[in-house]
């Protein structure tokens, strides 16, 4: 992949091009800038870029000077050593964007997509050099969440994986490798399995929305922050897990569609914090408090784990 990815920040050779300046794109641009990278941030909308710069400055202060903005895609990726794509979750759109990018960038430019649902292999299918294309899935907010998922497509080569690992080390992100390009990768598959059961418990009248959330916040979340699920099974004893599994596994939800509890709220415009109501009623003050609590909790847990 040419010069070491970690050296880009130190030598100024090349730059990071972040394509898409919404919540994730702005956050990712801020992470790279905070770690010394020159960032070119692209959006079709000047208004979106202005909002992104305001958000980035609020998080990293004067380091926002390392971020330049543009509404011209070729200008954003010209000279880039790394590309992070963050456009809408649409296969045709992503393929079109990468076709335009590949026509401009050098052959050793690292191409990454932040998709959470579109198959990596499908996006890469039209590329001339699919071996240098990889999923790099960030979590919201990018500045706070410590982990990224490195997702191999069928044609992703080992040098690309090594380069992404070097990049993530340079920006101090933990990495898990998703060896097969499955929908939802690892984190979202684990998350949505739990969300399905949480909603099933509410829909069947077993517990209230508030109590299901409290069960996670007070017990499962702190337990899982200390040990992953497989390690916890070892700690519990696999003989115990075997016995409990025999009772519980047949009883867990296997629903395959969108839950009515979600579908009905969406149809009613109750979209969550963006609409002021979802499973809960939200005020601007309540949203700010919830976001601050989330970010601070993750920060403290991450710092504790690093010690």
PEGI-V13955 format. One record per helix or strand of 3 or more residues. SS is the DSSP state (hx for helix, st for strand). FROM is the first residue (numbers start at 1). LEN is the number of residues. If there is no record, write none. Layout:
SS:FROM:LEN + SS:FROM:LEN
//
This chain:
hx:7:5 + st:15:5 + hx:23:12 + st:39:4 + hx:46:21 + st:67:4 + hx:73:5 + st:80:6 + hx:91:12 + st:110:4 + hx:120:5 + hx:130:3 + st:133:5 + st:147:5 + hx:158:13 + st:174:5 + hx:187:17 + hx:209:18 + hx:229:8 + hx:238:14 + hx:260:8 + hx:273:3 + hx:284:23
//
